[in-house]
């Protein structure tokens, strides 16, 4: 009887061990599938931008409160909520103005969890400003505004008071993501990027290509590479290292 009990316990321990071993990989696939769906949604929305603006369309009964296109009977006729050209024009203008203001004064003594802009003001309710892709490491995640815990768990998070990802002289877009966040593979592999690798950022306005020019481990309080460098068009990726005791960063420079 005792031997049977021990055998059952041993079997349970083996199953637990196998589950713990398999869970990160399964979870990674689940998270990546969700992110791929979010990015597909973004691309499809960007290809189907509507004329006018959200308020006008809502008033005219062309969309419902959730932003879906509807017919005369109120039936939803779009797969996703739509965005409008006039709203995106305002978002672009406000993003440019935001970046220009940073060139005069870049105050990093802020709560990075805050968002540079409130996307709901522009009829965008999923919080996605764009997405970042690095083929060399299989990175393909949405970019959210504000390094909140939720944003960093699921994707790349733009740090407030750094340049929004529009490119241009004297800009430095800083995007952070979690590493070692159990089951959530976001920026775990950015240390594997090599100098010369390509990293791209896609928004409603453009796709920008960057090339990795440096990578290093820094202290948790080092912010030197977060600042704008006059005349440079930079993208800086940051994640945790050594269980949060330090940071790992990859600096990229625009190629086109």
C-alpha positions in Angstrom: 0.0 0.0 0.0 2.8 2.4 1.0 4.6 1.7 -2.3 1.4 2.6 -4.3 1.0 5.9 -2.4 4.6 6.8 -3.1 4.2 5.9 -6.8 1.1 8.1 -7.0 3.0 11.0 -5.3 5.9 10.5 -7.6 3.6 10.6 -10.6 1.9 13.8 -9.4 5.3 15.4 -8.9 6.4 14.4 -12.4 3.2 15.9 -13.9 3.7 19.1 -11.9 7.2 19.4 -13.1 6.2 18.8 -16.7 3.4 21.4 -16.4 5.8 24.0 -15.0 8.3 23.2 -17.7 5.7 23.5 -20.5 3.7 26.5 -19.1 6.1 29.3 -20.2 6.2 28.0 -23.7 2.5 27.5 -23.9 1.9 30.9 -22.4 4.4 32.5 -24.8 2.4 31.1 -27.7 -0.9 32.4 -26.2 0.5 35.9 -25.6 2.1 36.1 -29.0 -1.1 34.9 -30.7 -3.0 37.7 -28.9 -0.3 40.3 -30.0 -0.4 39.0 -33.5 -4.2 39.5 -33.6 -3.8 43.0 -32.2 -1.2 43.9 -34.8 -3.4 42.4 -37.6 -6.2 44.5 -36.3 -4.0 47.6 -36.4 -2.9 46.9 -40.0 -6.5 46.2 -41.2 -7.7 49.4 -39.4 -4.9 51.4 -41.0 -5.9 50.1 -44.4 -9.6 51.1 -43.9 -9.3 54.6 -42.5 -12.7 56.5 -42.8 -13.3 60.0 -44.1 -14.4 62.6 -41.5 -14.1 62.2 -37.8 -15.6 60.1 -35.1 -17.9 62.6 -33.5 -19.4 63.5 -36.9 -19.9 59.8 -37.8 -21.5 59.0 -34.4 -23.9 62.0 -34.8 -24.8 60.8 -38.3 -25.4 57.2 -37.2 -22.6 55.8 -39.2 -20.9 54.1 -36.2 -22.1 52.9 -32.8 -20.6 54.0 -29.4 -17.9 51.4 -29.6 -16.7 52.7 -33.0 -18.0 49.9 -35.3 -19.6 50.8 -38.6 -23.3 50.2 -38.6 -26.0 50.1 -41.3 -29.4 52.0 -41.2 -30.9 49.3 -38.9 -28.0 49.6 -36.4 -26.4 46.3 -37.4 -22.6 46.2 -37.2 -21.0 45.9 -40.6 -17.2 46.2 -39.8 -15.0 43.5 -38.2 -13.2 46.1 -36.0 -13.8 49.6 -34.7 -12.7 52.1 -37.3 -10.6 55.2 -37.1 -11.1 58.5 -39.0 -8.7 60.6 -41.1 -9.4 63.9 -39.4 -8.8 62.3 -36.0 -5.5 60.8 -37.2 -4.5 64.2 -38.7 -5.0 65.8 -35.3 -3.1 62.9 -33.6 -0.2 63.5 -36.0 -0.1 67.2 -35.5 -0.2 66.8 -31.7 2.5 64.1 -31.8 4.7 66.4 -33.9 4.1 69.3 -31.4 4.9 67.0 -28.5 8.2 66.0 -30.1 9.1 69.6 -30.9 8.5 70.7 -27.3 10.9 68.0 -26.1 13.7 69.5 -28.1 13.6 72.6 -25.9 13.0 70.8 -22.6 13.1 67.1 -21.9 12.1 66.6 -18.3 12.7 63.0 -17.2 11.7 63.6 -13.6 8.2 62.2 -14.4 6.1 59.1 -13.8 6.9 57.1 -16.9 3.6 55.2 -16.5 1.7 58.2 -17.8 0.7 58.5 -21.5 2.2 61.2 -23.7 -1.2 61.6 -25.3 -4.7 60.2 -24.6 -5.5 58.2 -27.7 -9.2 58.1 -26.8 -9.2 61.8 -27.7 -8.5 60.7 -31.3 -11.1 57.9 -31.5 -8.6 55.1 -30.7 -9.8 52.9 -27.9 -7.4 49.9 -27.9 -4.5 52.0 -26.7 -2.2 51.0 -29.6 -0.1 53.7 -31.2 1.7 51.2 -33.5 3.9 48.2 -33.2 7.6 47.2 -33.1 9.2 44.4 -35.1 12.7 42.9 -34.9 12.9 39.8 -37.3 16.3 38.6 -35.9 14.7 37.8 -32.5 11.1 37.2 -33.6 9.9 40.4 -31.8 6.5 41.6 -32.9 4.6 43.5 -30.2 2.2 46.4 -30.1 3.4 49.7 -28.7 1.3 51.4 -26.0 1.6 54.9 -24.6 2.8 54.9 -21.0 5.0 52.4 -19.2 2.2 51.2 -16.9 2.4 47.7 -15.5 -0.4 46.5 -17.7 1.1 48.0 -20.9 4.6 46.5 -20.2 3.2 43.1 -19.5 1.6 42.8 -22.9 3.8 44.9 -25.2 6.2 47.7 -25.7 5.6 50.8 -23.7 6.5 54.3 -24.9 8.1 56.3 -22.1 6.5 59.7 -21.5 8.8 62.7 -22.2 10.7 60.8 -24.9 9.9 61.3 -28.6 6.9 59.7 -30.0 7.8 57.3 -32.9 7.6 59.7 -35.8 11.3 59.9 -36.6 13.1 63.0 -37.5 16.2 64.9 -36.5 16.8 65.2 -32.7 14.4 62.5 -31.7 14.9 59.5 -29.4 11.9 57.2 -29.0 12.3 55.1 -25.8 10.3 51.9 -25.6 10.4 49.6 -22.5 9.1 46.1 -22.0 9.2 43.4 -19.4 11.7 40.6 -19.2 11.2 37.5 -17.1 7.6 38.4 -16.5 6.2 34.9 -15.9 4.5 33.7 -19.1 4.7 37.1 -20.8 7.5 37.1 -23.3 7.9 40.8 -24.3 11.5 42.1 -24.4 13.1 38.9 -23.1 15.2 38.5 -26.2 16.4 42.0 -27.0 19.9 41.2 -25.4 20.2 38.7 -28.3 20.0 41.5 -30.9 23.3 42.2 -32.7 24.8 45.4 -33.9 23.5 45.9 -37.4 20.2 44.1 -36.9 17.1 45.9 -38.1 14.3 47.1 -35.8 11.2 48.7 -37.3 8.4 50.7 -35.8 5.0 51.0 -37.6 2.4 53.6 -36.9 -0.7 54.9 -38.6 1.6 57.4 -40.3 4.7 55.5 -41.4 7.0 52.5 -41.0 10.5 53.5 -39.7 13.5 51.3 -40.0 16.4 51.5 -37.5 19.7 49.7 -37.2 21.1 48.5 -33.9 24.3 50.6 -33.1 25.0 49.6 -29.5 23.8 47.4 -26.7 24.8 47.3 -23.0 23.8 46.6 -19.4 23.3 49.7 -17.3 22.4 50.5 -13.7 18.7 50.8 -12.8 19.0 54.5 -12.4 21.1 55.4 -15.5 19.1 57.6 -17.9 21.9 58.9 -20.1 20.7 57.2 -23.2 17.1 58.2 -22.8 17.9 61.8 -23.7 17.6 63.2 -27.2 20.9 63.6 -29.0 21.0 66.7 -31.2 20.8 65.8 -34.9 20.2 62.1 -34.3 17.1 60.0 -35.0 17.2 57.2 -32.4 15.2 54.3 -31.0 16.1 53.0 -27.6 14.8 49.7 -26.2 15.0 49.0 -22.5 14.3 46.0 -20.3 15.1 44.6 -16.9 18.3 42.6 -16.2 19.4 40.7 -13.1 15.9 40.4 -11.6 15.4 44.2 -11.8 18.8 45.2 -10.3 20.0 46.6 -13.6 18.7 47.4 -17.1 19.6 46.2 -20.5 19.3 48.6 -23.4 19.7 48.5 -27.2 20.2 51.8 -29.1 19.2 52.0 -32.7 19.7 54.7 -35.4 17.3 55.4 -38.2 18.3 54.1 -41.6 15.3 55.3 -43.7 
